[in-house]
Each structure stands twice: as C-alpha cells, then as structure tokens.
Amino acid sequence: MITIYHNPRCSKSRAACELITGTCNSANEATQIVEYLKQPLTVAQLQELHGQLGCPLREMIRDTEAEYKALDLADPSLTDAQLYLALARHPVLLQRPIVVRNGRAVIGRPPENVAALFD
C-alpha cells in the first residue's frame, strides 16, 4: 500500500502523485490518497509518520505558513509534544506531499524524492 498525504492545490503534491501513478508504481500497488487538510492527522498518526520519515521533527513543518509565525513555532524551546500538537491542530503546517510505502516515508519536495521508496 502506498499512502500519499496530499494537498491537491499544491503543484509539488500533484507532481508527486503523477510521478507515482505514471512512473514509479509499475507494479500497480494500491494507493491511498489522504487529503490531510480535510482529514487532519492525530498526534499519534503524526508521531508514526515522523518515525517513518526518520528526519528531525521540524523538517515536517512548513515554516513559510502564517500559522508558523503566529504560533511562534521557531522558538527552539518548544517540545516535540508541542510541535505535534501544533501540526494536529493546524494541518496546513505539515510538509507536502509525504509518501509512505513499506514502512518508510519521504517528503516529496522535490517530487523526485519519492522515487527512493521504489528502489
């Protein structure tokens, strides 16, 4: 199963979806598209996704969004729990797209990053 955390208004997210359906997914694996702005992830789901990404938590956060500044998320004293809660309450802060396959995940910025899941 391939899961794509997707924002259809984002060109990078659309490009990653096209790359998966057009090139990477030659075995036609089942694909689930989650529009995370309509179906926000819970703190537990975000923690699991973070573990699959294997990157610093802050790399999952879009620091260009107005909410990032309004919530003062650049504050280095914030705990992981506080950052997860901010992501859960403000899903627009989640990097996009994020693609998960076989227990591993990548942030599809640039979209070509998703190819690593199919090596």
N, CA, C and O atoms as CSV, one atom per row, in Angstrom:
chain,resi,resn,atom,element,x,y,z
A,1,MET,N,N,0.842,-1.179,0.000
A,1,MET,CA,C,0.000,0.000,0.000
A,1,MET,C,C,0.886,1.242,0.000
A,1,MET,O,O,1.834,1.348,0.778
A,2,ILE,N,N,0.565,2.154,-0.867
A,2,ILE,CA,C,1.235,3.450,-0.925
A,2,ILE,C,C,0.241,4.473,-0.379
A,2,ILE,O,O,-0.915,4.501,-0.800
A,3,THR,N,N,0.686,5.308,0.552
A,3,THR,CA,C,-0.162,6.372,1.090
A,3,THR,C,C,0.483,7.702,0.752
A,3,THR,O,O,1.674,7.914,0.983
A,4,ILE,N,N,-0.326,8.592,0.201
A,4,ILE,CA,C,0.154,9.919,-0.155
A,4,ILE,C,C,-0.637,10.938,0.655
A,4,ILE,O,O,-1.857,11.039,0.524
A,5,TYR,N,N,0.066,11.688,1.489
A,5,TYR,CA,C,-0.552,12.788,2.225
A,5,TYR,C,C,-0.471,13.986,1.289
A,5,TYR,O,O,0.608,14.521,1.036
A,6,HIS,N,N,-1.617,14.395,0.782
A,6,HIS,CA,C,-1.712,15.205,-0.423
A,6,HIS,C,C,-2.535,16.466,-0.206
A,6,HIS,O,O,-3.533,16.467,0.515
A,7,ASN,N,N,-2.088,17.539,-0.850
A,7,ASN,CA,C,-2.858,18.775,-0.943
A,7,ASN,C,C,-3.034,19.032,-2.433
A,7,ASN,O,O,-2.070,19.378,-3.116
A,8,PRO,N,N,-4.250,18.869,-2.947
A,8,PRO,CA,C,-4.455,18.993,-4.393
A,8,PRO,C,C,-4.156,20.394,-4.944
A,8,PRO,O,O,-3.987,20.547,-6.153
A,9,ARG,N,N,-4.089,21.402,-4.095
A,9,ARG,CA,C,-3.769,22.760,-4.558
A,9,ARG,C,C,-2.268,22.987,-4.697
A,9,ARG,O,O,-1.850,24.019,-5.221
A,10,CYS,N,N,-1.456,22.047,-4.238
A,10,CYS,CA,C,-0.003,22.192,-4.256
A,10,CYS,C,C,0.579,21.529,-5.512
A,10,CYS,O,O,0.333,20.349,-5.766
A,11,SER,N,N,1.339,22.283,-6.283
A,11,SER,CA,C,1.911,21.744,-7.518
A,11,SER,C,C,2.895,20.601,-7.242
A,11,SER,O,O,2.952,19.636,-8.004
A,12,LYS,N,N,3.666,20.706,-6.161
A,12,LYS,CA,C,4.619,19.634,-5.820
A,12,LYS,C,C,3.876,18.356,-5.445
A,12,LYS,O,O,4.301,17.254,-5.792
A,13,SER,N,N,2.775,18.516,-4.740
A,13,SER,CA,C,1.977,17.368,-4.339
A,13,SER,C,C,1.348,16.701,-5.567
A,13,SER,O,O,1.357,15.476,-5.684
A,14,ARG,N,N,0.814,17.493,-6.460
A,14,ARG,CA,C,0.241,16.941,-7.701
A,14,ARG,C,C,1.314,16.243,-8.531
A,14,ARG,O,O,1.075,15.177,-9.097
A,15,ALA,N,N,2.500,16.852,-8.599
A,15,ALA,CA,C,3.592,16.253,-9.371
A,15,ALA,C,C,4.020,14.918,-8.775
A,15,ALA,O,O,4.305,13.976,-9.516
A,16,ALA,N,N,4.068,14.823,-7.461
A,16,ALA,CA,C,4.432,13.556,-6.818
A,16,ALA,C,C,3.391,12.482,-7.121
A,16,ALA,O,O,3.745,11.336,-7.401
A,17,CYS,N,N,2.121,12.841,-7.066
A,17,CYS,CA,C,1.065,11.876,-7.399
A,17,CYS,C,C,1.218,11.384,-8.832
A,17,CYS,O,O,1.094,10.188,-9.096
A,18,GLU,N,N,1.486,12.297,-9.755
A,18,GLU,CA,C,1.667,11.924,-11.161
A,18,GLU,C,C,2.892,11.039,-11.339
A,18,GLU,O,O,2.861,10.089,-12.122
A,19,LEU,N,N,3.958,11.335,-10.630
A,19,LEU,CA,C,5.175,10.532,-10.718
A,19,LEU,C,C,4.906,9.103,-10.244
A,19,LEU,O,O,5.367,8.141,-10.859
A,20,ILE,N,N,4.170,8.972,-9.167
A,20,ILE,CA,C,3.863,7.642,-8.633
A,20,ILE,C,C,2.984,6.867,-9.607
A,20,ILE,O,O,3.286,5.723,-9.948
A,21,THR,N,N,1.899,7.487,-10.053
A,21,THR,CA,C,0.976,6.771,-10.941
A,21,THR,C,C,1.562,6.553,-12.326
A,21,THR,O,O,1.226,5.570,-12.987
A,22,GLY,N,N,2.432,7.452,-12.779
A,22,GLY,CA,C,2.945,7.355,-14.134
A,22,GLY,C,C,4.237,6.595,-14.288
A,22,GLY,O,O,4.471,5.995,-15.337
A,23,THR,N,N,5.084,6.600,-13.279
A,23,THR,CA,C,6.424,6.031,-13.434
A,23,THR,C,C,6.782,5.028,-12.347
A,23,THR,O,O,7.139,3.886,-12.638
A,24,CYS,N,N,6.687,5.450,-11.119
A,24,CYS,CA,C,7.234,4.659,-10.003
A,24,CYS,C,C,6.427,3.411,-9.685
A,24,CYS,O,O,7.001,2.376,-9.349
A,25,ASN,N,N,5.130,3.489,-9.784
A,25,ASN,CA,C,4.271,2.391,-9.334
A,25,ASN,C,C,3.977,1.418,-10.476
A,25,ASN,O,O,2.819,1.186,-10.821
A,26,SER,N,N,5.033,0.854,-11.055
A,26,SER,CA,C,4.865,-0.059,-12.189
A,26,SER,C,C,4.161,-1.357,-11.789
A,26,SER,O,O,3.592,-2.037,-12.643
A,27,ALA,N,N,4.191,-1.705,-10.510
A,27,ALA,CA,C,3.519,-2.922,-10.032
A,27,ALA,C,C,2.050,-2.661,-9.708
A,27,ALA,O,O,1.344,-3.571,-9.274
A,28,ASN,N,N,1.585,-1.435,-9.913
A,28,ASN,CA,C,0.189,-1.065,-9.640
A,28,ASN,C,C,-0.241,-1.389,-8.216
A,28,ASN,O,O,-1.323,-1.932,-7.991
A,29,GLU,N,N,0.622,-1.049,-7.255
A,29,GLU,CA,C,0.263,-1.226,-5.852
A,29,GLU,C,C,-0.924,-0.338,-5.521
A,29,GLU,O,O,-1.109,0.723,-6.116
A,30,ALA,N,N,-1.718,-0.781,-4.573
A,30,ALA,CA,C,-2.852,0.016,-4.121
A,30,ALA,C,C,-2.327,1.338,-3.570
A,30,ALA,O,O,-1.313,1.374,-2.873
A,31,THR,N,N,-3.022,2.410,-3.888
A,31,THR,CA,C,-2.614,3.736,-3.461
A,31,THR,C,C,-3.764,4.422,-2.749
A,31,THR,O,O,-4.893,4.456,-3.240
A,32,GLN,N,N,-3.456,4.961,-1.592
A,32,GLN,CA,C,-4.434,5.710,-0.812
A,32,GLN,C,C,-3.986,7.163,-0.782
A,32,GLN,O,O,-2.859,7.467,-0.392
A,33,ILE,N,N,-4.877,8.056,-1.195
A,33,ILE,CA,C,-4.580,9.478,-1.151
A,33,ILE,C,C,-5.339,10.079,0.015
A,33,ILE,O,O,-6.565,9.988,0.088
A,34,VAL,N,N,-4.602,10.693,0.926
A,34,VAL,CA,C,-5.198,11.317,2.101
A,34,VAL,C,C,-5.065,12.829,1.947
A,34,VAL,O,O,-3.961,13.373,1.965
A,35,GLU,N,N,-6.199,13.494,1.797
A,35,GLU,CA,C,-6.191,14.953,1.766
A,35,GLU,C,C,-6.172,15.425,3.212
A,35,GLU,O,O,-7.216,15.607,3.839
A,36,TYR,N,N,-4.977,15.617,3.721
A,36,TYR,CA,C,-4.781,15.856,5.155
A,36,TYR,C,C,-5.389,17.172,5.637
A,36,TYR,O,O,-5.577,17.348,6.841
A,37,LEU,N,N,-5.699,18.096,4.737
A,37,LEU,CA,C,-6.377,19.325,5.171
A,37,LEU,C,C,-7.839,19.041,5.496
A,37,LEU,O,O,-8.436,19.711,6.339
A,38,LYS,N,N,-8.416,18.038,4.818
A,38,LYS,CA,C,-9.794,17.625,5.088
A,38,LYS,C,C,-9.860,16.566,6.176
A,38,LYS,O,O,-10.847,16.480,6.906
A,39,GLN,N,N,-8.813,15.761,6.287
A,39,GLN,CA,C,-8.720,14.677,7.274
A,39,GLN,C,C,-7.435,14.860,8.079
A,39,GLN,O,O,-6.470,14.125,7.865
A,40,PRO,N,N,-7.403,15.827,9.002
A,40,PRO,CA,C,-6.167,16.077,9.755
A,40,PRO,C,C,-5.681,14.841,10.507
A,40,PRO,O,O,-6.474,14.027,10.981
A,41,LEU,N,N,-4.377,14.726,10.600
A,41,LEU,CA,C,-3.779,13.606,11.318
A,41,LEU,C,C,-3.807,13.880,12.816
A,41,LEU,O,O,-3.718,15.025,13.260
A,42,THR,N,N,-3.930,12.819,13.569
A,42,THR,CA,C,-3.872,12.915,15.019
A,42,THR,C,C,-2.411,13.008,15.452
A,42,THR,O,O,-1.500,12.782,14.655
A,43,VAL,N,N,-2.204,13.339,16.705
A,43,VAL,CA,C,-0.839,13.371,17.240
A,43,VAL,C,C,-0.194,11.993,17.071
A,43,VAL,O,O,0.967,11.908,16.671
A,44,ALA,N,N,-0.915,10.931,17.363
A,44,ALA,CA,C,-0.358,9.575,17.233
A,44,ALA,C,C,0.017,9.276,15.779
A,44,ALA,O,O,1.068,8.687,15.525
A,45,GLN,N,N,-0.816,9.666,14.837
A,45,GLN,CA,C,-0.501,9.444,13.424
A,45,GLN,C,C,0.719,10.254,13.000
A,45,GLN,O,O,1.562,9.769,12.245
A,46,LEU,N,N,0.809,11.481,13.486
A,46,LEU,CA,C,1.970,12.316,13.176
A,46,LEU,C,C,3.248,11.721,13.749
A,46,LEU,O,O,4.295,11.763,13.102
A,47,GLN,N,N,3.175,11.170,14.947
A,47,GLN,CA,C,4.346,10.538,15.554
A,47,GLN,C,C,4.786,9.327,14.739
A,47,GLN,O,O,5.980,9.119,14.526
A,48,GLU,N,N,3.829,8.532,14.287
A,48,GLU,CA,C,4.162,7.369,13.463
A,48,GLU,C,C,4.787,7.812,12.143
A,48,GLU,O,O,5.789,7.248,11.704
A,49,LEU,N,N,4.199,8.810,11.521
A,49,LEU,CA,C,4.729,9.330,10.265
A,49,LEU,C,C,6.135,9.877,10.453
A,49,LEU,O,O,7.004,9.667,9.606
A,50,HIS,N,N,6.360,10.566,11.540
A,50,HIS,CA,C,7.691,11.095,11.848
A,50,HIS,C,C,8.712,9.958,11.956
A,50,HIS,O,O,9.824,10.062,11.437
A,51,GLY,N,N,8.328,8.882,12.628
A,51,GLY,CA,C,9.218,7.732,12.740
A,51,GLY,C,C,9.546,7.122,11.389
A,51,GLY,O,O,10.670,6.674,11.164
A,52,GLN,N,N,8.574,7.102,10.491
A,52,GLN,CA,C,8.802,6.547,9.153
A,52,GLN,C,C,9.700,7.456,8.308
A,52,GLN,O,O,10.460,6.982,7.464
A,53,LEU,N,N,9.600,8.754,8.547
A,53,LEU,CA,C,10.438,9.698,7.804
A,53,LEU,C,C,11.897,9.636,8.245
A,53,LEU,O,O,12.807,9.755,7.425
A,54,GLY,N,N,12.113,9.448,9.551
A,54,GLY,CA,C,13.480,9.376,10.064
A,54,GLY,C,C,14.244,10.679,9.916
A,54,GLY,O,O,15.452,10.668,9.680
A,55,CYS,N,N,13.555,11.793,10.053
A,55,CYS,CA,C,14.196,13.104,9.957
A,55,CYS,C,C,13.852,13.903,11.210
A,55,CYS,O,O,12.974,13.503,11.974
A,56,PRO,N,N,14.529,15.020,11.427
A,56,PRO,CA,C,14.147,15.858,12.561
A,56,PRO,C,C,12.683,16.304,12.422
A,56,PRO,O,O,12.214,16.579,11.318
A,57,LEU,N,N,11.988,16.371,13.526
A,57,LEU,CA,C,10.576,16.729,13.522
A,57,LEU,C,C,10.322,18.050,12.804
A,57,LEU,O,O,9.339,18.178,12.075
A,58,ARG,N,N,11.184,19.013,13.000
A,58,ARG,CA,C,10.979,20.333,12.395
A,58,ARG,C,C,11.001,20.288,10.867
A,58,ARG,O,O,10.482,21.201,10.224
A,59,GLU,N,N,11.590,19.250,10.273
A,59,GLU,CA,C,11.570,19.126,8.819
A,59,GLU,C,C,10.175,18.796,8.295
A,59,GLU,O,O,9.902,18.971,7.107
A,60,MET,N,N,9.305,18.327,9.159
A,60,MET,CA,C,7.918,18.033,8.772
A,60,MET,C,C,7.054,19.296,8.750
A,60,MET,O,O,5.920,19.265,8.272
A,61,ILE,N,N,7.581,20.386,9.258
A,61,ILE,CA,C,6.785,21.600,9.451
A,61,ILE,C,C,7.111,22.630,8.377
A,61,ILE,O,O,8.276,22.920,8.105
A,62,ARG,N,N,6.071,23.170,7.779
A,62,ARG,CA,C,6.218,24.245,6.789
A,62,ARG,C,C,6.411,25.567,7.534
A,62,ARG,O,O,5.485,26.077,8.164
A,63,ASP,N,N,7.602,26.102,7.455
A,63,ASP,CA,C,7.897,27.331,8.186
A,63,ASP,C,C,7.537,28.595,7.404
A,63,ASP,O,O,7.808,29.706,7.860
A,64,THR,N,N,6.928,28.428,6.229
A,64,THR,CA,C,6.520,29.574,5.426
A,64,THR,C,C,5.045,29.932,5.619
A,64,THR,O,O,4.571,30.922,5.063
A,65,GLU,N,N,4.330,29.142,6.393
A,65,GLU,CA,C,2.904,29.403,6.616
A,65,GLU,C,C,2.713,30.461,7.688
A,65,GLU,O,O,3.514,30.567,8.617
A,66,ALA,N,N,1.649,31.244,7.557
A,66,ALA,CA,C,1.339,32.307,8.528
A,66,ALA,C,C,1.181,31.745,9.939
A,66,ALA,O,O,1.560,32.392,10.914
A,67,GLU,N,N,0.619,30.537,10.046
A,67,GLU,CA,C,0.420,29.913,11.347
A,67,GLU,C,C,1.744,29.657,12.065
A,67,GLU,O,O,1.819,29.724,13.292
A,68,TYR,N,N,2.779,29.365,11.292
A,68,TYR,CA,C,4.092,29.110,11.874
A,68,TYR,C,C,4.557,30.326,12.673
A,68,TYR,O,O,5.011,30.206,13.811
A,69,LYS,N,N,4.435,31.489,12.056
A,69,LYS,CA,C,4.841,32.718,12.735
A,69,LYS,C,C,3.874,33.059,13.863
A,69,LYS,O,O,4.299,33.430,14.958
A,70,ALA,N,N,2.575,32.934,13.599
A,70,ALA,CA,C,1.570,33.292,14.607
A,70,ALA,C,C,1.707,32.451,15.868
A,70,ALA,O,O,1.468,32.942,16.971
A,71,LEU,N,N,2.090,31.191,15.712
A,71,LEU,CA,C,2.236,30.283,16.851
A,71,LEU,C,C,3.650,30.303,17.444
A,71,LEU,O,O,3.938,29.596,18.410
A,72,ASP,N,N,4.513,31.112,16.863
A,72,ASP,CA,C,5.899,31.229,17.309
A,72,ASP,C,C,6.597,29.866,17.340
A,72,ASP,O,O,7.280,29.523,18.306
A,73,LEU,N,N,6.411,29.097,16.262
A,73,LEU,CA,C,6.983,27.751,16.214
A,73,LEU,C,C,8.490,27.740,15.982
A,73,LEU,O,O,9.120,26.687,16.080
A,74,ALA,N,N,9.064,28.874,15.681
A,74,ALA,CA,C,10.521,28.946,15.553
A,74,ALA,C,C,11.215,28.901,16.912
A,74,ALA,O,O,12.431,28.721,16.982
A,75,ASP,N,N,10.465,29.060,17.970
A,75,ASP,CA,C,11.009,29.045,19.329
A,75,ASP,C,C,11.687,27.701,19.592
A,75,ASP,O,O,11.014,26.671,19.619
A,76,PRO,N,N,13.012,27.693,19.788
A,76,PRO,CA,C,13.726,26.423,19.977
A,76,PRO,C,C,13.396,25.716,21.292
A,76,PRO,O,O,13.748,24.550,21.468
A,77,SER,N,N,12.729,26.405,22.211
A,77,SER,CA,C,12.404,25.764,23.488
A,77,SER,C,C,11.131,24.913,23.413
A,77,SER,O,O,10.788,24.224,24.374
A,78,LEU,N,N,10.434,24.959,22.276
A,78,LEU,CA,C,9.223,24.143,22.156
A,78,LEU,C,C,9.576,22.663,22.159
A,78,LEU,O,O,10.564,22.245,21.556
A,79,THR,N,N,8.766,21.888,22.837
A,79,THR,CA,C,8.989,20.443,22.911
A,79,THR,C,C,8.392,19.757,21.684
A,79,THR,O,O,7.594,20.347,20.955
A,80,ASP,N,N,8.783,18.523,21.470
A,80,ASP,CA,C,8.182,17.744,20.385
A,80,ASP,C,C,6.673,17.634,20.585
A,80,ASP,O,O,5.914,17.728,19.620
A,81,ALA,N,N,6.239,17.440,21.807
A,81,ALA,CA,C,4.806,17.331,22.082
A,81,ALA,C,C,4.070,18.590,21.628
A,81,ALA,O,O,2.981,18.506,21.061
A,82,GLN,N,N,4.660,19.742,21.876
A,82,GLN,CA,C,4.038,20.998,21.457
A,82,GLN,C,C,4.007,21.120,19.929
A,82,GLN,O,O,3.036,21.622,19.362
A,83,LEU,N,N,5.060,20.664,19.277
A,83,LEU,CA,C,5.109,20.719,17.816
A,83,LEU,C,C,4.101,19.752,17.198
A,83,LEU,O,O,3.423,20.101,16.232
A,84,TYR,N,N,3.997,18.545,17.746
A,84,TYR,CA,C,2.995,17.593,17.239
A,84,TYR,C,C,1.583,18.163,17.391
A,84,TYR,O,O,0.756,18.046,16.487
A,85,LEU,N,N,1.324,18.771,18.524
A,85,LEU,CA,C,0.003,19.345,18.778
A,85,LEU,C,C,-0.287,20.477,17.786
A,85,LEU,O,O,-1.409,20.588,17.292
A,86,ALA,N,N,0.695,21.302,17.494
A,86,ALA,CA,C,0.518,22.374,16.515
A,86,ALA,C,C,0.198,21.802,15.137
A,86,ALA,O,O,-0.674,22.314,14.435
A,87,LEU,N,N,0.899,20.748,14.753
A,87,LEU,CA,C,0.633,20.095,13.461
A,87,LEU,C,C,-0.768,19.494,13.423
A,87,LEU,O,O,-1.459,19.590,12.409
A,88,ALA,N,N,-1.185,18.879,14.514
A,88,ALA,CA,C,-2.510,18.261,14.567
A,88,ALA,C,C,-3.611,19.317,14.493
A,88,ALA,O,O,-4.632,19.111,13.836
A,89,ARG,N,N,-3.406,20.425,15.157
A,89,ARG,CA,C,-4.426,21.488,15.188
A,89,ARG,C,C,-4.409,22.373,13.940
A,89,ARG,O,O,-5.417,22.990,13.595
A,90,HIS,N,N,-3.263,22.430,13.272
A,90,HIS,CA,C,-3.091,23.296,12.103
A,90,HIS,C,C,-2.460,22.472,10.973
A,90,HIS,O,O,-1.270,22.620,10.694
A,91,PRO,N,N,-3.233,21.619,10.332
A,91,PRO,CA,C,-2.662,20.706,9.332
A,91,PRO,C,C,-1.983,21.403,8.159
A,91,PRO,O,O,-1.179,20.783,7.463
A,92,VAL,N,N,-2.285,22.666,7.926
A,92,VAL,CA,C,-1.617,23.399,6.853
A,92,VAL,C,C,-0.108,23.471,7.088
A,92,VAL,O,O,0.650,23.722,6.152
A,93,LEU,N,N,0.330,23.254,8.320
A,93,LEU,CA,C,1.753,23.305,8.664
A,93,LEU,C,C,2.528,22.059,8.225
A,93,LEU,O,O,3.758,22.073,8.209
A,94,LEU,N,N,1.825,20.993,7.874
A,94,LEU,CA,C,2.501,19.745,7.504
A,94,LEU,C,C,3.123,19.871,6.114
A,94,LEU,O,O,2.473,20.320,5.170
A,95,GLN,N,N,4.387,19.471,5.999
A,95,GLN,CA,C,5.029,19.447,4.688
A,95,GLN,C,C,4.212,18.588,3.735
A,95,GLN,O,O,3.518,17.661,4.152
A,96,ARG,N,N,4.305,18.906,2.466
A,96,ARG,CA,C,3.549,18.155,1.474
A,96,ARG,C,C,4.362,18.026,0.201
A,96,ARG,O,O,5.187,18.879,-0.128
A,97,PRO,N,N,4.113,16.958,-0.491
A,97,PRO,CA,C,3.419,15.749,-0.061
A,97,PRO,C,C,4.347,14.884,0.774
A,97,PRO,O,O,5.568,15.035,0.732
A,98,ILE,N,N,3.756,13.986,1.523
A,98,ILE,CA,C,4.521,12.948,2.201
A,98,ILE,C,C,3.996,11.628,1.665
A,98,ILE,O,O,2.789,11.389,1.644
A,99,VAL,N,N,4.916,10.774,1.231
A,99,VAL,CA,C,4.552,9.490,0.645
A,99,VAL,C,C,5.116,8.380,1.526
A,99,VAL,O,O,6.278,8.419,1.931
A,100,VAL,N,N,4.270,7.386,1.814
A,100,VAL,CA,C,4.653,6.258,2.662
A,100,VAL,C,C,4.502,4.973,1.853
A,100,VAL,O,O,3.499,4.758,1.173
A,101,ARG,N,N,5.517,4.131,1.945
A,101,ARG,CA,C,5.482,2.811,1.293
A,101,ARG,C,C,6.365,1.864,2.098
A,101,ARG,O,O,7.501,2.196,2.438
A,102,ASN,N,N,5.834,0.690,2.397
A,102,ASN,CA,C,6.589,-0.354,3.099
A,102,ASN,C,C,7.254,0.142,4.373
A,102,ASN,O,O,8.399,-0.207,4.661
A,103,GLY,N,N,6.534,0.955,5.134
A,103,GLY,CA,C,7.039,1.410,6.420
A,103,GLY,C,C,8.048,2.538,6.366
A,103,GLY,O,O,8.560,2.964,7.401
A,104,ARG,N,N,8.343,3.028,5.162
A,104,ARG,CA,C,9.261,4.162,5.005
A,104,ARG,C,C,8.500,5.323,4.395
A,104,ARG,O,O,7.518,5.126,3.678
A,105,ALA,N,N,8.954,6.530,4.680
A,105,ALA,CA,C,8.295,7.716,4.148
A,105,ALA,C,C,9.332,8.720,3.675
A,105,ALA,O,O,10.469,8.736,4.146
A,106,VAL,N,N,8.913,9.563,2.727
A,106,VAL,CA,C,9.735,10.670,2.259
A,106,VAL,C,C,8.844,11.886,2.063
A,106,VAL,O,O,7.646,11.770,1.806
A,107,ILE,N,N,9.455,13.044,2.191
A,107,ILE,CA,C,8.795,14.293,1.844
A,107,ILE,C,C,9.083,14.529,0.367
A,107,ILE,O,O,10.242,14.567,-0.047
A,108,GLY,N,N,8.046,14.684,-0.411
A,108,GLY,CA,C,8.182,14.822,-1.864
A,108,GLY,C,C,8.483,16.229,-2.326
A,108,GLY,O,O,7.816,16.742,-3.224
A,109,ARG,N,N,9.467,16.856,-1.734
A,109,ARG,CA,C,9.940,18.177,-2.143
A,109,ARG,C,C,11.438,18.067,-2.343
A,109,ARG,O,O,12.187,18.136,-1.369
A,110,PRO,N,N,11.891,17.901,-3.548
A,110,PRO,CA,C,11.159,17.880,-4.805
A,110,PRO,C,C,10.437,16.542,-5.002
A,110,PRO,O,O,10.741,15.559,-4.325
A,111,PRO,N,N,9.482,16.515,-5.930
A,111,PRO,CA,C,8.693,15.297,-6.145
A,111,PRO,C,C,9.542,14.060,-6.447
A,111,PRO,O,O,9.149,12.942,-6.115
A,112,GLU,N,N,10.683,14.254,-7.063
A,112,GLU,CA,C,11.561,13.128,-7.404
A,112,GLU,C,C,12.043,12.361,-6.181
A,112,GLU,O,O,12.509,11.229,-6.311
A,113,ASN,N,N,11.940,12.952,-5.004
A,113,ASN,CA,C,12.327,12.247,-3.764
A,113,ASN,C,C,11.546,10.965,-3.573
A,113,ASN,O,O,12.050,10.032,-2.947
A,114,VAL,N,N,10.326,10.887,-4.096
A,114,VAL,CA,C,9.501,9.694,-3.859
A,114,VAL,C,C,10.085,8.466,-4.560
A,114,VAL,O,O,9.800,7.337,-4.160
A,115,ALA,N,N,10.884,8.667,-5.580
A,115,ALA,CA,C,11.478,7.526,-6.290
A,115,ALA,C,C,12.309,6.655,-5.360
A,115,ALA,O,O,12.443,5.455,-5.600
A,116,ALA,N,N,12.876,7.240,-4.295
A,116,ALA,CA,C,13.692,6.481,-3.352
A,116,ALA,C,C,12.903,5.367,-2.678
A,116,ALA,O,O,13.483,4.372,-2.246
A,117,LEU,N,N,11.594,5.524,-2.584
A,117,LEU,CA,C,10.762,4.480,-1.960
A,117,LEU,C,C,10.567,3.270,-2.866
A,117,LEU,O,O,10.078,2.234,-2.415
A,118,PHE,N,N,10.938,3.386,-4.118
A,118,PHE,CA,C,10.710,2.312,-5.083
A,118,PHE,C,C,12.003,1.644,-5.522
A,118,PHE,O,O,11.994,0.796,-6.415
A,119,ASP,N,N,13.122,2.024,-4.897
A,119,ASP,CA,C,14.423,1.403,-5.220
A,119,ASP,C,C,14.539,0.030,-4.608
A,119,ASP,O,O,15.561,-0.636,-4.776
